[in-house]
Amino acid sequence: MPVIQIAGNNNISIENKREMVKKVSEVVAEAYGLPIETITVLVTGFEPDDIGAGGELLSDR
């Protein structure tokens, strides 16, 4: 059913990632009126030297 993609830097602990996936899943399940078991969340992490913002790499900030 719904697939949620979250992309960001790798600066998140496994505990915070678990909490984020749980909360996002709960909100999406409620919005769609579906069981939480039908929600898939994909979390993609990037290193600071793989992310550019404002014309520069995050690792250069």
N, C-alpha and C positions, 0 to 999 in steps of 0.2 A: 504494500500500500504506500503511504507517503514515505519519501526518502528526503531527509534533511542533510544538507552538506554544510559543514562549518570549516572554514579555512582560516588559519592564523599562525602566529609564530609559536614556537615550541615552548614558550615561557609560561607553561601551565602545569601544575602538579597533577599526578594521576588522581588524587582525591578531588581536586577541583574539576577535572575532566569528567569524573563519574557524576558529580553533582550537576554539572552543566547538561550532560546527556540525559539525566533523569528529568530535570526541570523542563528542558526543551521537549522531550518526549511527552510529558504530562500536558503541556500547553497545546501541542499539536494534536494529541489524541482527543483532548476536550474540544478543540475547535472543529475537528472533523467528525466528532461523535463516534470515535472508534476505540476499540480496546488498545491499551498502550502496547501490547504485544505486537501490534501491526505496524508500529512506527520504527523506522530504521534511521539511525543517525550516523553519518560518516564524518569523522574528525580527521582533517589533514593538517599536519604541523610542518612549518617551514623554519629553517634556520634564519637568523637575522640577515645573513648575507645572500639569502634567496628572496628577500622582500625589498622592493623599492617603493618609497613614498616621498612625494615632494621633490622628485628628481634625484634622490640619493638613496643608497642602501641603508637599511636600519642599522647594520653593523658599523656604519660610518658616523652615526649620530653620537 
